[in-house]
Amino acid sequence: MAGMGPPPKDPGTRVRRNATVAMTTLPAQGRPGAAPRWPLIPDVVMTTRRDLAKAKVAELREKLAEAEETDAPTGPIERRLDLALEKLAILEAQLRHQRKLETSLWKDLWGLPQAVEWERLGWMRDVAQYVRHKVLAELGDLDSAKEARQWSDRLGLTPLAMLRLRWRIAVDEVGERRQERQSSGSARGRIKAVG
């Protein structure tokens, strides 16, 4: 993130320990509860492209019907109609997948530890913007991929971004101990005595 300077050092490695800024500790189990309501309108660009493609298909079908009535050549119109139908099918599939992916990612993100701070700071629309760009990036939009990367830094979704925001995730010691017991117990179960 240009212009932000180097990331802050961990308080334990600083020479001047009295000059530290407090870190915000985020709960390891994440934000409880359901995700907030989706704040953005449907993707206007994709919806408009789809609507224009529908209109083009309707126009070409009319032209094809007129050509068939007058015994005019229909080959060029049929080829253009096929291309328009293909474009329409692609746009409808993209919109369908976009809605599904946005819903899924939105729900997943609001379960993260960072979501506690997003909610406190009222960053619902910011998170939604990230979701929109991330999904469009996954659907092949390079410009949206660049935007999603920048939004992920602003929202603290990378370790360096969390450090710059002065956020850290609490250590879940109980969960770690439980996992250690489960993994050591399962290893013992696989070992058989030879006698």
C-alpha positions as CSV (number, residue, x, y, z in Angstrom):
1,M,0.0,0.0,0.0
2,A,1.8,3.0,-1.3
3,G,2.4,6.0,1.0
4,M,1.8,4.1,4.2
5,G,5.4,3.6,5.3
6,P,6.8,0.5,6.8
7,P,4.6,-1.8,8.9
8,P,4.9,-1.2,12.7
9,K,7.2,-3.5,14.6
10,D,5.9,-6.0,17.0
11,P,6.0,-4.5,20.6
12,G,8.3,-7.2,21.8
13,T,11.0,-6.3,19.3
14,R,11.0,-2.5,19.8
15,V,13.9,-0.8,21.4
16,R,11.7,1.9,22.9
17,R,8.9,-0.1,24.5
18,N,7.2,3.0,25.9
19,A,6.4,4.3,22.4
20,T,4.0,1.5,21.4
21,V,0.5,1.9,20.2
22,A,-2.0,-0.6,21.5
23,M,-3.0,-3.4,19.3
24,T,-6.7,-4.4,18.9
25,T,-7.2,-8.1,19.7
26,L,-9.8,-9.8,17.6
27,P,-11.5,-13.0,18.8
28,A,-10.0,-16.1,17.3
29,Q,-13.5,-17.7,16.9
30,G,-14.5,-14.8,14.6
31,R,-17.7,-12.7,14.6
32,P,-20.7,-14.5,15.9
33,G,-24.1,-14.3,14.3
34,A,-25.5,-13.9,10.8
35,A,-24.0,-11.6,8.2
36,P,-25.5,-8.2,7.8
37,R,-28.0,-7.5,5.0
38,W,-26.3,-7.1,1.6
39,P,-26.0,-3.3,1.1
40,L,-25.3,-3.0,-2.7
41,I,-27.7,-2.9,-5.6
42,P,-27.3,-5.6,-8.3
43,D,-24.3,-5.1,-10.7
44,V,-25.6,-2.3,-13.0
45,V,-23.0,-2.9,-15.7
46,M,-23.6,-6.6,-16.0
47,T,-27.4,-6.2,-15.8
48,T,-27.4,-3.6,-18.5
49,R,-25.2,-5.7,-20.8
50,R,-27.6,-8.6,-20.3
51,D,-30.6,-6.4,-21.1
52,L,-28.9,-5.0,-24.2
53,A,-28.1,-8.6,-25.4
54,K,-31.8,-9.6,-24.8
55,A,-32.9,-6.6,-26.9
56,K,-30.4,-7.5,-29.7
57,V,-31.7,-11.1,-29.7
58,A,-35.3,-9.9,-30.0
59,E,-34.4,-7.5,-32.8
60,L,-32.5,-10.2,-34.8
61,R,-35.4,-12.7,-34.4
62,E,-37.8,-10.1,-35.9
63,K,-35.4,-9.5,-38.8
64,L,-35.1,-13.3,-39.3
65,A,-38.9,-13.7,-39.4
66,E,-39.2,-10.8,-41.9
67,A,-36.4,-12.3,-44.1
68,E,-38.2,-15.7,-44.0
69,E,-41.5,-14.1,-45.1
70,T,-39.9,-12.3,-48.0
71,D,-37.7,-15.2,-49.0
72,A,-34.6,-13.0,-48.4
73,P,-31.3,-14.7,-47.5
74,T,-31.3,-15.6,-43.8
75,G,-27.7,-16.9,-43.4
76,P,-26.1,-13.6,-42.2
77,I,-29.0,-12.9,-39.8
78,E,-28.8,-16.4,-38.4
79,R,-25.1,-16.1,-37.7
80,R,-25.6,-12.8,-36.0
81,L,-28.5,-14.3,-34.0
82,D,-26.3,-17.2,-32.9
83,L,-23.6,-14.8,-31.7
84,A,-26.1,-12.7,-29.8
85,L,-27.7,-15.8,-28.2
86,E,-24.2,-17.0,-27.1
87,K,-23.4,-13.5,-25.6
88,L,-26.8,-13.5,-23.8
89,A,-26.2,-17.0,-22.4
90,I,-22.7,-16.0,-21.2
91,L,-24.0,-12.8,-19.5
92,E,-26.9,-14.6,-17.8
93,A,-24.5,-17.3,-16.5
94,Q,-22.1,-14.7,-15.2
95,L,-24.9,-12.8,-13.4
96,R,-26.2,-16.1,-11.9
97,H,-22.7,-17.2,-10.7
98,Q,-21.9,-13.6,-9.5
99,R,-25.0,-13.5,-7.2
100,K,-24.2,-17.0,-5.9
101,L,-20.5,-16.2,-5.2
102,E,-21.3,-12.8,-3.7
103,T,-23.8,-14.4,-1.3
104,S,-21.3,-17.1,-0.3
105,L,-18.3,-14.9,0.1
106,W,-20.3,-12.3,2.0
107,K,-21.4,-14.9,4.6
108,D,-17.9,-16.3,4.9
109,L,-16.3,-12.9,5.5
110,W,-18.7,-11.9,8.2
111,G,-17.5,-15.0,10.3
112,L,-13.9,-13.8,10.3
113,P,-12.2,-12.2,13.3
114,Q,-11.8,-9.0,11.3
115,A,-15.6,-8.7,10.9
116,V,-15.8,-7.7,14.6
117,E,-14.0,-4.5,13.8
118,W,-15.8,-4.0,10.4
119,E,-19.0,-4.1,12.3
120,R,-17.8,-1.7,15.0
121,L,-16.5,0.7,12.4
122,G,-19.6,0.4,10.1
123,W,-17.7,-0.9,7.1
124,M,-20.6,-2.9,5.6
125,R,-20.5,-1.2,2.2
126,D,-16.7,-1.4,2.1
127,V,-16.8,-5.1,2.7
128,A,-19.5,-5.4,0.1
129,Q,-17.3,-3.5,-2.4
130,Y,-14.5,-6.0,-1.8
131,V,-16.9,-8.9,-2.3
132,R,-18.1,-7.4,-5.6
133,H,-14.6,-6.9,-6.9
134,K,-13.3,-10.2,-5.7
135,V,-16.2,-12.1,-7.3
136,L,-15.7,-10.2,-10.6
137,A,-12.0,-11.0,-10.4
138,E,-12.8,-14.7,-10.1
139,L,-15.1,-14.4,-13.1
140,G,-12.1,-13.1,-15.1
141,D,-12.1,-9.3,-14.8
142,L,-8.5,-8.1,-14.4
143,D,-9.3,-4.6,-13.2
144,S,-11.6,-6.0,-10.5
145,A,-8.7,-8.3,-9.4
146,K,-6.5,-5.2,-8.8
147,E,-9.3,-3.5,-6.9
148,A,-10.0,-6.6,-4.8
149,R,-6.3,-6.8,-3.8
150,Q,-6.4,-3.1,-2.6
151,W,-9.6,-3.6,-0.8
152,S,-8.2,-6.7,1.0
153,D,-5.4,-4.5,2.3
154,R,-7.8,-1.9,3.5
155,L,-10.0,-4.4,5.3
156,G,-7.1,-6.2,7.1
157,L,-7.4,-9.5,5.2
158,T,-3.7,-10.1,4.9
159,P,-1.2,-10.4,7.7
160,L,0.7,-7.2,6.7
161,A,-2.6,-5.3,6.5
162,M,-3.6,-6.5,9.9
163,L,-0.3,-5.3,11.3
164,R,-0.8,-1.9,9.8
165,L,-4.3,-1.6,11.2
166,R,-2.8,-2.7,14.6
167,W,-5.1,-5.8,14.7
168,R,-4.1,-9.2,16.0
169,I,-6.1,-12.4,16.4
170,A,-6.3,-13.7,19.9
171,V,-4.6,-17.1,20.5
172,D,-7.2,-19.8,21.0
173,E,-5.2,-21.8,23.6
174,V,-8.1,-24.1,24.5
175,G,-8.6,-24.9,20.8
176,E,-4.9,-25.6,20.3
177,R,-4.7,-27.9,23.4
178,R,-7.8,-29.8,22.2
179,Q,-6.3,-30.2,18.7
180,E,-3.0,-31.4,20.2
181,R,-4.9,-34.0,22.3
182,Q,-6.9,-35.2,19.3
183,S,-3.8,-35.5,17.1
184,S,-1.7,-37.3,19.7
185,G,-4.7,-39.5,20.6
186,S,-5.3,-40.5,17.1
187,A,-1.6,-41.4,16.6
188,R,-1.7,-43.7,19.6
189,G,-4.7,-45.4,18.2
190,R,-2.9,-46.4,15.0
191,I,0.1,-47.8,16.9
192,K,-0.2,-51.5,17.7
193,A,1.8,-53.4,20.2
194,V,4.0,-56.1,18.8
195,G,4.3,-59.1,21.1
